[in-house]
Amino acid sequence: MTYSLRVVDMPTTERPRERLLEHGAKRLSAAELVAILLGTGQGPGKLSAVGLGVHLLQQLGQNQPNQDGLPALRDITAEELMNISGIGPAKAATILAALELGKRVSQSQPPLLTVIDDPAVAAAALGHELMWQTQERFAVLLLDVKHRMIGSKVITIGSATETLAHPRDIFREVIKRGATRMIVAHNHPSGSLEASVEDIALTRQLLKGAHLLGIPLLDHLILGNGDFASIRESSNLWNEPMQ
């Protein structure tokens, strides 16, 4: 795709807005999503909106090795956006409004007694506690025998890179609240959804404790940057024999 080309000069099938309507937002690159917000491009070299989106993400990612600039959008200010060539008050306001709406959607918690029958529902239930935090947090979602949500609790808050959660503290909260099922979750402020060695080790410990106490651990989720991953779906831990 030629980024100096105007969006209106692109073939219809390549225009970000048309691609979103045809294929869904998940199929678009971050630059294309930003391009839809910007509408028109006026950046360096008369870039198209897509080119301006690429330029914006590149500028934001300069001080973030191996990142595409998206994490920097989490807490960016209007002034910081307007320091990027091609981003004026109107475009900065549009980007900030879209970011805030996304945060509010991800933080909208289902009501108590909602049946948690899918990892996405569990992630939504914990998003307000975990999703956009700059420190790593570990939380537990408390369920009854019918998998209905009866509460949630942040167990620990760590640094920007790590937190520690002891199985003892987790199960103490579960038992105190009378839950009979549980889902645990933590966030990765970096935005990575890949489970670490420590994440896997803790999940294995929790599964053994859950087996001994008769309180099933249904999943361990990792949240970050508006998305989530299920360790249960991505590993074989739940099929390992208990020793």
C-alpha positions in Angstrom: 0.0 0.0 0.0 1.4 3.4 -0.9 1.1 5.6 2.1 1.5 8.9 0.2 -1.7 8.0 -1.7 -4.9 9.7 -0.6 -7.5 7.3 0.9 -10.0 8.5 -1.8 -7.5 7.4 -4.5 -7.2 3.9 -3.1 -9.2 1.0 -4.6 -12.4 0.7 -2.6 -11.4 -2.7 -1.3 -8.2 -1.3 0.2 -9.8 1.7 2.0 -9.7 1.2 5.8 -13.3 2.1 6.4 -14.6 -0.2 3.7 -12.3 -3.0 4.9 -13.6 -2.6 8.4 -17.2 -2.8 7.3 -16.5 -5.8 5.1 -14.2 -7.8 7.3 -14.5 -6.4 10.8 -12.2 -4.2 12.9 -10.0 -7.1 14.0 -8.7 -7.6 10.5 -7.3 -4.1 10.3 -3.8 -3.0 11.3 -3.4 -0.5 14.1 -2.4 2.1 11.5 -5.6 1.5 9.6 -7.7 1.9 12.7 -6.0 5.1 13.5 -6.5 6.2 9.9 -10.3 5.8 10.3 -10.1 8.1 13.3 -8.0 10.7 11.5 -10.2 10.8 8.4 -7.6 12.7 6.3 -3.9 12.9 6.4 -1.8 16.0 6.6 1.4 14.7 8.0 5.0 14.9 6.8 5.3 14.5 3.0 1.5 14.9 2.6 0.9 11.4 3.9 -2.4 9.7 3.6 -4.5 9.0 6.7 -3.0 5.5 6.8 0.5 6.9 6.4 -0.2 9.4 9.1 -1.4 6.5 11.3 1.9 4.6 10.6 3.9 7.8 11.3 2.0 8.4 14.6 2.7 4.8 15.9 6.3 5.0 14.8 6.8 8.2 16.8 5.1 6.8 19.8 7.2 3.6 19.6 10.6 5.2 19.4 11.3 4.8 23.1 9.7 1.4 23.3 11.9 -1.4 21.9 10.0 -4.2 20.2 6.7 -2.2 20.5 4.5 -0.7 17.8 3.5 2.4 19.8 0.2 1.1 21.0 1.2 0.9 24.7 2.1 4.6 24.7 -1.5 5.4 23.7 -2.7 4.1 27.1 -2.0 7.3 29.0 -1.1 9.7 26.3 -2.2 13.4 26.7 -3.5 15.8 24.1 -0.3 17.8 24.3 1.8 14.7 23.6 -0.3 13.9 20.6 -0.1 17.4 19.2 3.7 17.3 19.4 3.5 14.7 16.5 3.6 16.3 13.1 0.2 16.2 11.4 -1.8 15.8 14.7 -3.7 19.0 15.6 -6.3 19.6 18.3 -9.2 18.0 16.3 -7.3 14.8 15.5 -5.9 14.6 19.1 -9.4 15.0 20.5 -10.8 12.3 18.2 -8.0 9.8 19.2 -8.5 10.5 23.0 -12.2 10.1 22.7 -11.9 6.8 21.0 -9.3 5.6 23.6 -11.6 6.6 26.5 -14.6 4.8 24.9 -12.5 1.7 24.5 -11.4 1.8 28.1 -15.0 2.3 29.4 -16.3 -0.6 27.3 -13.5 -2.9 28.6 -14.2 -1.8 32.1 -18.0 -2.2 32.1 -18.5 -5.0 34.5 -21.4 -7.6 34.2 -23.9 -7.5 37.0 -23.6 -10.0 39.9 -25.0 -13.4 39.3 -24.1 -13.2 35.6 -23.3 -16.7 34.4 -19.6 -16.8 33.5 -19.6 -19.4 30.8 -16.9 -18.0 28.5 -13.4 -16.5 29.0 -14.5 -13.3 27.3 -17.3 -12.9 29.9 -14.7 -13.5 32.7 -12.3 -11.0 31.1 -15.1 -8.4 31.0 -15.9 -9.0 34.7 -12.3 -8.3 35.6 -11.5 -5.7 33.0 -12.3 -2.7 35.3 -9.7 -4.0 37.8 -7.0 -5.2 35.5 -7.1 -4.1 31.8 -5.5 -0.7 31.7 -3.5 -0.7 34.9 0.2 0.4 34.8 1.1 -2.0 37.6 0.6 -5.8 37.5 -2.4 -6.9 39.5 -3.7 -10.4 40.4 -7.4 -10.9 41.0 -9.8 -13.7 41.5 -13.4 -14.0 40.2 -15.7 -15.8 42.7 -18.4 -18.0 41.4 -21.2 -20.2 42.8 -21.9 -23.8 41.9 -23.9 -22.6 38.8 -20.9 -20.5 37.6 -22.7 -17.3 38.5 -20.5 -14.4 39.6 -20.8 -13.6 43.3 -17.9 -11.2 43.5 -14.3 -10.4 42.6 -11.2 -9.4 44.5 -7.7 -8.0 43.7 -5.4 -10.1 45.7 -2.1 -8.3 45.1 -0.7 -5.3 43.3 2.9 -5.4 42.1 5.4 -3.3 40.2 5.2 -2.3 36.6 6.8 -5.6 35.7 5.7 -8.2 38.2 3.4 -9.1 41.1 3.4 -12.1 43.4 0.3 -14.0 44.4 0.5 -16.8 46.9 -2.1 -19.7 46.6 -2.8 -19.3 50.3 -4.0 -15.8 49.9 -6.1 -16.7 46.9 -7.9 -19.6 48.5 -8.4 -17.7 51.7 -10.5 -15.2 49.8 -12.4 -17.8 47.9 -13.3 -19.7 51.1 -14.1 -16.6 53.0 -16.6 -15.5 50.4 -18.2 -18.9 50.1 -17.3 -19.4 46.4 -17.4 -22.9 45.0 -15.8 -22.1 41.6 -13.0 -19.7 40.8 -11.2 -18.0 37.9 -8.0 -16.1 38.4 -6.5 -13.4 36.3 -3.7 -10.9 36.1 -2.6 -8.2 33.8 0.6 -7.6 31.8 1.2 -3.8 31.6 3.4 -4.5 28.6 0.4 -5.7 26.7 1.9 -9.1 26.0 -0.6 -11.9 26.5 2.0 -14.7 26.5 2.1 -16.7 29.8 5.4 -16.6 31.5 7.1 -19.5 33.2 6.0 -18.1 36.5 2.4 -17.8 35.3 2.4 -21.5 34.3 4.0 -22.5 37.6 1.4 -20.6 39.7 -1.4 -22.0 37.6 -0.2 -25.5 38.2 0.0 -24.8 42.0 -3.5 -23.5 42.0 -4.9 -26.4 40.1 -3.4 -28.8 42.7 -4.8 -26.7 45.6 -8.2 -26.5 43.9 -8.2 -30.3 43.5 -7.4 -30.8 47.2 -10.0 -28.3 48.4 -12.7 -29.3 45.9 -13.0 -25.8 44.5 -12.5 -26.0 40.8 -10.2 -23.5 39.1 -11.9 -22.9 35.8 -9.3 -20.7 34.1 -6.4 -18.3 34.5 -6.6 -15.2 32.2 -4.0 -12.7 31.2 -5.3 -9.3 30.3 -3.6 -6.3 28.6 -4.2 -3.5 26.1 -7.8 -4.3 25.6 -7.4 -8.0 24.9 -7.0 -11.2 26.9 -5.7 -14.8 26.7 -6.9 -18.0 28.4 -4.1 -20.2 29.8 -6.6 -23.0 29.9 -7.2 -22.7 26.1 -3.5 -22.3 25.3 -2.0 -25.0 27.5 -2.5 -28.7 28.6 -2.4 -27.9 32.3 -6.0 -28.9 33.0 -5.4 -32.3 31.6 -2.3 -33.1 33.7 -2.7 -35.8 36.3 -2.9 -34.5 39.9 0.0 -35.9 42.0 
